[in-house]
């Protein structure tokens, strides 16, 4: 009883009756997808810049910690050496994870830029195909109109032929009545 209230059905996109509208709909969809892919690629490029700066910052921090640890070792400050070793390990982990994130952002960015290029190529191809289809439909419409006119002329010719046949039948019938009258009158 309540099942119909909770389940919303997804409406399928309606198919346009006009073939050119179908092209336009697909081109619009691909344009929107390409825009989203380009936007994502731009986001990854910004992230890549942030990660590059973070990698440089962590590398400098690691160098600084290494130098401070060497100084602490030279002074025989065991407690400072342990703290600095822990900080150095943490900085190495941060540097490694930043490098991994940077590599992934670069790979994903390349992939998205490639996908955007492919979508752009597909849209350009569809636009050319749409123009060709438009020209073919226009030519087809002209041919169809010419054929309709030809059919109309043919129909008119058939009507005229039928009228001629009717006139000839009327003359033939008149001839038959004339012959019968002559036979009756003789």
N, C-alpha and C positions, 0 to 999 in steps of 0.2 A: 504494500500500500504506500510506503514512503520511499520506495526505491527510485521512483521517477523524479522525486524532488531533489535528491542528493547527487545524482549522476548527471552532470552536464555533458552533453555530447558535443564533440568538436565538429564544427561545420566545415565541410570540405569547401575549398575555394571554388567558386563557380567558374565554369569554363566559358570564356567569352565566345559569343556566336561569330564574331568577326575574327578571321584568322590574323589580321594585323594587330588586333587588340591582344591576342594571345602572345604575339611577339613582344608587344609593348609591355605586357605584364611580366614576362620572363626577363626582359631587359631591365625593367625596374627592380625586380627582385635581385638580380645579379649585381646591379649597381649598388644596392643597399648592402649586400654581402661584401662587396669589394670595399665599400666605405668603412664597414666595421673591421675588416681585416687590416686596412691601412691604419685605422685608429689604434688597433691593438699593437701593430708594428711600431707605431710612434710611441706608444706607452713603453714598449720593451726597449726602444732606443733611449728613452729618458732613464729607464731603470738601469740600462747598461752604463750610462754616464755616472749615475749615482754609485753603482757597484765598483766602477773603476776608481772613483775617488775613495771609496771605502777600502778597497784593496791597497791603494797607495798609503792611506792612513794607517792601516793595520801593519803594513810592511815597515813603515817608519817607527811605529810603536814597538814592533818586534826588535828592530835594530837598537832602539833606545833601551829596551829591557835587557837585551844581550849585553850591551855596554855596561849598564848598571850592575848586572849580575857579575860581570867580570871584575868590576870595581869592588863589589861586596866580597867576592872570593879573595881578592888581593888583600883585603883588610881582615880576612878570616871572620867575617860576620855571618855565621851559619844560619841564624834566624832570617836575616835579610835575603840570603841566597835562596832559602826554601820558599819564601814569599815571592821572590822574583822568578824562581823556576815555575811556580804555580801560575803567576801572571803571564809568563812567557808561553807556557803550554796553552793557556786560555787564548792568548793572542794568536798562536799558531792555528788553533782550532777555528777561530774567527776568520783568519786569513784563508784557510782551506775552504771553509764553507762559502766565503765570499767569492773565491775563485770558481768553485763549483756553480754557484748561482750566476756568475758572470758568463761562464761557458754555456750554461743552459739558456740564458737570456740571448746570447749571441746566436746560438743554434735556432732557437724559437723565432728570433727576429728574422733570420735568413729564410726560414720556412714560411713565415707570414708574408714577407716581401715577395717570395716566389709565388705564393698562393694569390696575392693581390695582382701580380703580373699576369698569371694565368686567367684570373677572373676578368681582368681588363681586356685581354686578348679575346676571350670568349664573348664579352659584351660587344667588342668591335666587330667580331665575326657575325654575331646575331644582328647587329645593326645593318651590316652589308646584306645579309640574307633577307632582312625585313624590307630593305629598299628594293631588292630584286623581286620579292614576293609582291610588293606594292605595284611594281611595274607590270608584273605578270597579271595581277588581278585587274589592273586598269585595262590592259590589252584584252584580257578575257571578257571584261565588261563591254568593250567596244565590239568585239566579235559577237558576243551574245546579242547586243542591240542590233547589229547588222543582220544576224540570223533571224531575230524577231521580225525585223522589217521585211526580210525575204519571205518568211513564213506568212506574214500578213499579205504580201503581194500574191503569194501562191494561193492563199485562202480566197483572195479577191478573184484570182483567175478561176478557181474552182467554182465560185459563185456565178461568175459570168458564163462559164461552160455549162453549169447547171441551168442557168436561165436560157441559154441557147438551146439546150436539149429540150427544155420545157416549151420553148417557142416552136421548135421542130415537131414536137409531139402534138402541139395544138394545131399546127398546119396539117400534120398527117391526119389528125382526127377530123379536121375540117374537110380534108380531101375525101376521107371515108364517108362522111355524111353527104358530101356533094355527090359521090358515086352512088350512094344509096338513094338519094333523091332522084338522080337521073334514072336509076333502075326502076323506081316506083313510078316515075312520071312517064316512062316509055310505055 
